[in-house]
């Protein structure tokens, strides 16, 4: 059953030797999100918190496993995870790590949870920015709920965000496949989806592949590149990505297909991926 697959920490979301730190924590989702915000800081927003980030600390954002993230967090401050760190003492990362830690906290409480890769539409009107959120199963309502654990009060002010980040609607955060579907239907322009100087169908397609990996419990870095990913839109198999977008729109209905798809070398995370930010291959 798909819910069981997402119930336990595994692989990159496993706390490993730090599993004890995830015990006896609040069970309220809002309290968990606030805890995440007190432990992590986005590497491109540090100045908003009065932090001047030394160049060497950007390396923290390239760490994939949660266990290695926790190594640094507890080495810097041995207090329980429930104790918020000062901004300059927080772990430096990006949106994916906020989502990963949130998922790990939920899974440690036997709550089905997973990361989703896609685009936030609440940072700027008319734009879908490359972003990751957590998604958890609320048994009482029999539905998946998306949580953006990155958005704290400071970021609400910065980006004028008024949505409920503990229950993000499907048109506020578009999983990558849904962004693809809207663009293919002519309801959105692919040139409005991406980040920095990277926009368009090729970027959306790469996020579809990353979302497939996340649905298979492989929560890679937002700039990890492998398999079928390409920046050359002329090489995109649009019909294939139409099919992939349908699968990821309702992943539980297509759980077995997505699991089988992850055996395909076009989509499966290999032993080595290309880190597009550091411009080098790295062990995955």
C-alpha positions in Angstrom: 0.0 0.0 0.0 1.4 3.4 -0.9 0.7 5.0 2.5 2.9 2.4 4.2 5.7 3.3 1.7 5.7 6.9 2.9 5.3 6.1 6.6 8.9 5.4 7.8 12.1 7.5 7.3 14.3 5.9 4.7 17.4 6.6 2.7 17.9 10.4 2.5 15.2 11.1 5.1 16.5 8.8 7.7 18.0 10.4 10.8 20.3 7.4 11.4 22.3 7.7 14.6 20.4 10.9 15.4 17.0 9.1 15.5 16.6 9.7 19.2 16.5 13.5 18.5 13.2 12.9 16.6 11.5 11.3 19.5 9.0 13.0 21.9 8.5 16.0 19.6 5.2 17.9 19.2 2.6 16.1 17.1 1.1 19.4 15.9 2.0 20.1 12.3 2.2 23.8 12.9 4.6 23.3 15.8 6.8 21.0 13.7 7.0 23.5 10.9 8.0 26.2 13.4 10.7 23.9 14.7 12.1 23.4 11.2 12.2 27.2 10.8 14.2 27.5 14.0 16.8 25.0 12.8 17.3 26.0 9.1 18.0 29.2 7.2 17.7 29.6 3.4 21.1 30.3 2.0 19.8 33.1 -0.3 17.8 34.9 2.4 20.3 35.1 5.3 20.6 38.9 5.1 16.9 39.2 5.8 17.6 37.6 9.2 20.7 39.8 9.8 23.2 37.1 8.9 26.2 37.7 6.7 27.0 34.2 5.5 30.6 33.2 5.1 31.2 31.7 1.6 32.3 28.3 3.0 28.9 27.8 4.7 27.2 27.6 1.3 28.6 24.0 1.2 25.9 23.0 3.7 23.2 23.4 1.0 24.8 20.7 -1.0 24.4 18.0 1.7 21.8 15.4 0.6 21.2 13.0 3.6 19.3 14.2 6.6 21.7 12.3 8.9 24.6 14.4 7.6 22.5 17.6 8.1 21.8 16.6 11.7 25.5 15.9 12.2 26.2 19.6 11.6 23.2 20.9 13.5 24.0 19.0 16.7 27.8 19.7 16.4 27.0 23.4 16.4 24.3 23.3 19.1 23.7 20.2 21.2 20.3 21.3 22.5 17.2 19.4 21.5 15.8 20.1 18.1 12.8 21.8 19.7 15.2 24.6 20.8 15.2 27.3 18.1 18.7 28.4 17.1 19.7 32.0 16.6 19.6 32.8 12.8 23.4 32.7 12.5 23.4 29.3 14.2 21.0 27.7 11.9 21.8 25.1 9.2 22.2 26.7 5.8 20.1 25.1 3.0 17.4 25.7 0.5 13.7 24.8 0.2 14.3 21.1 -0.4 16.0 20.7 3.0 13.1 22.4 4.8 10.7 19.9 3.1 13.0 16.9 3.8 13.3 17.7 7.6 9.5 18.2 7.8 8.9 14.9 6.1 11.4 13.2 8.4 9.7 14.6 11.5 6.3 13.4 10.4 7.6 10.0 9.4 9.2 9.6 12.8 5.7 9.8 14.2 4.4 7.1 11.8 2.6 9.7 9.6 2.8 9.1 5.9 4.7 12.0 4.4 6.7 12.8 1.2 8.4 15.7 -0.5 7.0 17.2 -3.7 9.0 19.1 -6.3 7.3 21.8 -8.3 6.6 25.5 -8.3 5.3 28.0 -5.8 3.0 30.6 -7.2 2.9 32.7 -4.1 6.3 34.4 -4.3 5.4 36.6 -7.3 2.2 37.2 -9.2 2.3 35.4 -12.5 5.4 33.3 -11.8 5.9 29.8 -10.7 9.2 29.6 -8.8 11.2 26.4 -8.4 10.3 25.1 -4.9 9.8 22.1 -2.7 7.2 21.4 0.0 6.2 18.5 2.3 3.0 16.5 1.9 1.4 14.4 4.6 -1.6 12.2 4.9 -4.3 13.4 7.2 -6.3 10.3 8.1 -9.3 12.1 9.5 -9.9 13.8 6.1 -8.5 11.1 3.9 -6.4 13.5 1.9 -2.8 14.6 1.3 -2.0 18.1 2.7 0.9 20.2 1.5 2.9 22.2 4.0 5.5 24.8 3.2 7.7 24.6 6.3 10.1 27.3 4.9 7.7 30.2 5.1 8.0 31.9 8.5 6.7 35.3 9.5 9.7 37.1 8.0 9.2 35.6 4.6 5.5 36.2 4.8 6.3 39.9 5.0 9.1 39.7 2.4 6.9 38.1 -0.3 3.5 39.3 0.9 2.3 35.8 1.4 -1.2 35.4 2.7 -2.0 31.8 2.0 -2.2 29.0 4.7 1.2 27.5 4.4 0.1 24.5 6.6 -2.5 23.6 4.0 -1.2 24.8 0.6 -3.8 24.5 -2.1 -3.0 22.7 -5.3 -3.1 25.8 -7.4 -0.8 27.7 -5.0 1.9 25.0 -5.2 1.9 23.2 -8.5 3.7 19.9 -8.5 5.9 19.8 -11.5 3.6 17.6 -13.5 0.6 19.9 -12.9 2.7 22.8 -14.2 3.5 20.8 -17.3 -0.2 19.9 -17.8 -1.3 23.5 -17.5 1.3 24.7 -20.0 0.5 22.0 -22.5 -3.2 22.9 -22.2 -2.4 26.5 -23.0 -3.6 27.7 -19.6 -0.1 28.8 -18.5 3.1 29.9 -20.2 6.1 27.6 -19.6 8.4 30.7 -19.7 6.9 31.7 -16.4 8.2 28.5 -14.6 11.7 28.3 -13.3 14.2 30.3 -11.3 17.0 32.8 -11.8 17.8 32.6 -15.6 16.3 29.2 -16.1 12.8 29.0 -17.4 10.7 27.0 -19.7 9.6 23.5 -20.6 13.0 22.0 -20.1 13.1 23.2 -16.5 9.6 21.9 -15.8 10.5 18.6 -17.3 13.6 18.3 -15.1 11.4 18.9 -12.0 9.0 16.2 -13.2 11.9 13.8 -13.0 12.9 15.1 -9.6 9.3 14.7 -8.4 9.2 11.1 -9.6 12.4 10.5 -7.6 10.8 12.1 -4.5 7.7 9.9 -4.9 10.1 7.0 -4.8 11.7 8.3 -1.6 14.8 9.8 -3.2 14.7 13.4 -2.3 17.6 14.8 -4.4 19.0 18.3 -4.5 17.1 20.8 -6.7 20.1 21.1 -9.0 21.0 17.4 -9.3 20.9 16.3 -12.9 20.7 12.8 -14.2 19.0 10.5 -16.8 16.6 12.1 -19.2 17.1 15.7 -18.0 18.2 18.1 -20.7 18.4 21.9 -21.2 17.7 21.4 -24.9 14.0 21.6 -25.4 14.3 20.1 -28.9 15.4 16.9 -27.2 12.3 16.7 -25.0 9.9 13.9 -25.6 6.7 16.0 -25.0 4.4 13.0 -25.3 6.4 11.1 -22.7 6.2 14.0 -20.3 2.5 14.3 -20.9 2.2 10.7 -19.6 4.6 11.4 -16.7 2.6 14.5 -15.7 -0.6 12.4 -15.5 1.1 9.8 -13.3 2.4 12.4 -10.8 -0.9 14.2 -10.7 -2.4 11.3 -8.8 0.6 9.3 -7.6 -1.3 7.0 -5.3 -3.5 5.8 -8.1 -0.4 5.1 -10.2 1.9 4.0 -7.3 2.9 0.7 -8.9 3.6 2.3 -12.2 5.8 5.0 -10.6 7.7 2.4 -8.7 8.3 0.4 -11.8 9.3 3.6 -13.7 12.0 4.2 -11.2 13.7 1.1 -12.5 14.1 2.8 -15.9 17.6 4.4 -16.2 16.0 7.5 -17.7 14.5 8.3 -14.3 16.2 6.2 -11.6 18.8 8.1 -9.6 22.2 6.6 -10.5 25.2 6.2 -8.2 26.6 9.4 -9.6 24.6 12.6 -10.5 25.8 16.0 -11.8 25.7 18.9 -9.4 24.8 21.7 -11.8 25.6 24.4 -9.2 29.1 23.1 -8.4 29.5 21.9 -12.0 30.8 18.5 -11.1 29.7 14.9 -10.8 29.0 13.7 -7.2 28.1 10.4 -5.5 24.3 10.3 -4.9 
